[in-house]
Amino acid sequence: MSLKKIRTALAAVAFVGITLLFLDFTGTLHHWLGWMAKIQFLPAVLALNVVVIVGLIVLTLIFGRIYCSVICPLGVFQDVVAWLHNRYKKNRYSYSRAVSWLRYTMLGVFVVAMAAGVSSIVQLLAPYSAYGRIATMLFQPVWKAANNVLASIAERMDSYAFYTVDVWMKGLPTLIVAVATLVVVGLLAWRHGRTYCNTICPVGTVLSFFSRFSWMKVRFDEEKCRNCSMCSKNCKAACIDYKNHQVDYSRCVVCGDCISSCKFGALSYAAGTKKAKMAKKDEKEEKPLAEKEAMKANENMESRKSDAGMVADPGKRSFLIGSALVATAAMAQEKMKLDGGLAKIEEKVAPKRQTPITPPGSLSAKNMATRCTGCQLCVSECPNDVLRPSTDLLTLMQPVMSYERGYCRPECTRCSEVCPAGAIQPISKEDKSSTQIGHAVWVKKNCIPLRDGVECGNCARHCPTGAIEMVPSDPNDEESAYVPAVNEEMCIGCGACENLCPARPFPAIYVEGHEVHKEN
């Protein structure tokens, strides 16, 4: 079996697995596929996962940059886009020198941003996180909408194989970033193949330092080479200089396209301790003039054949149409909620919190800010619709908690199970029930017993820790309206009170976050 087929098969398995991990809203696939998120390079670095880091470096030293063409979902996504374009225009690449100044500048910006705690820049440049946002914000709504169609059909057949889930806008800024990333990366891949990987991606630049010394490499056999240029024309990384029989191993992602396109068997993926043959231009023997002219004529003929089958570039239109469909699907799922079919229920509005609430297991806002890559995996996996990407500039795209659609159930620890970067540490159900991520605050002017003269007590009835007690609003009058009193020592900030408070649009009780989580 050829290198290209093996690489394609492995990449397809990894890409589908990672994508399903972000699409799955049931939590069942995490038990089988969760490891795929943990072997991504940057999350492993932030989680201080030495085994994975060393494993990926050794893998690169042996096989070259196969991480970029097999494991990284954004890299495989670029290959998919390039493959779609190759169906219309073949043999369209050419050799170009590495844009080293841009590569190292982007890596420098990335490192400085990490050291300075500017998480927004880190998240924008991280390849795994970039694909995670695309999958969560663009692909998952379509996946859920398709699930709801199947649920509707199954319901009519008295089947419960599927159940309906809400499709809602989790964060407009993050959605815009996801669309922009899809367009930029997609267009670069459509037109130039692996330009993003070899000029912008910091992970690709780091691995390029090791891939120069890899044991297995794409190697030239100069005796067999006819300088037909087909290897260069099929290299998405633009790293093969066929005239000088050179391969830039810092950019080569070992896709195997060059080997499969060579009709003379002049290229092979082989091991060796010596450097591949890289004959320099001034050391080569001069070829007869007639042979050079024949080769030039052959190249012109190949170029004309390629151009004859060229069709109009549909890239921009495809991306715009895809984005419009996603937005339409999300809007179509928003339904008016009626109380018994009679009165419209006003939607809740999130209160302004002085301190954002971070998930149990995140330890502190600082730990979340320094380790989170904004991949949105915890957001996509949250079964209670509590997590959503932050809109604050300093913590943009990192998960925060809000309770308009649900509350953080003490028995649920899914976000801590799926986080690959250590931003949310694994936490047991027992520890979660005693971890204070915030405390409830009562807002007198919004409370229904005082505002409308109606008995309530929803917050006290549903508090899982018994931190809320109903007391007379007037301590000297037992007949006065009863209002909630919060015991901050017992409150864990789960948000059940805020979520179930019937006051609209702003709840009469809400949760303020803690900068550092506390233990009861």
Disulfide bonds with the S-S distance in Angstrom:
none
